[in-house]
Amino acid sequence: MEPAAARVAVLSDTHGVPPVLEAVLAEPDVRSADLVVVTGDLVSGPMPVETLELLMGLGDRVLLVRGNADREVVGVSRGEPCEHPESVFAAGVLGAGRLELLAGLPHPVVRPVAGFGEVLFCHGSPRDDDEVVLVDTRVARWVEAFADVPDTVRVVCCGHTHMPFVRLLDRRVVVNPGSVGMPYGSVGGSWALLHDGQVSLRRTEVDLDAVCERVVAESAYPDAAAWVDEYVRGRHSDVDALAAFGPRDGRAG
């Protein structure tokens, strides 16, 4: 069994925006973390190569978990259809080695963390990287999503919906750190820290104009300007996102 990490920084949904990722990685509590976990959707965005290289530069300190968009990028590289242009772009520029890395990413992953015991890291839910579970999703749906999670796991860290929250669910703590690259709600890089048995939601402020200008200048993505204006600047609020995602969480069932 691996030794328990004392301090874990949890990031998610970096979506190919390295300037914001750089700002998050520069945070003192991230720099000093024993483990940096990124719970999926790493590269589907305007600067996929640079983003993945930043993460891989962390070496043994980083744990990358597969997201639905990572799986989608790999699928595009193998000839599968895709309706998301940023994933098509990523598949075309990453190259064979990086695509192979994405194809091998695990989901879910369980790691011991001091003060928490076994912690499960996933993207959508433990059973499905594309499942939508929200802060206000009904309890029965959460219970279904956690049905196969071992009783020894008392903390689950997920991503996918780009909105940070912590909630208690049948004596388990569920943590969504929010999104680094595509925030819904507050702009900037959202992340979470697990340390001393406490969960802390964090947000790293960035100069939005500088971030967007850099991405447009350095990205080969054809629609980079429109993409960063919509997603990095956070044009979609958390209320908008909850309304859009709500029909997918089974609340009408």
Protein Blocks (a to p, Z undefined) as FASTA:
>chain_A
ZZddfbdcddehklopaklmmmmmmpmklmmpmbdcdeejjlgcfblmlmmmmmmmnmmm
bccdddfklmmmmmmmnopacfbfklmmmmmmnommlmmmmmmpccddddddehklpadd
dfkbmmbckbccdfklcfklmmmmmmmgcfklmbdcdehjopacdddeehiacddebjfk
lcghjedjdddddeehiacdddddddfklmmmmmmmmpcbfklmmmmmmmmnopacfklm
mmmmmmmnopmZZ
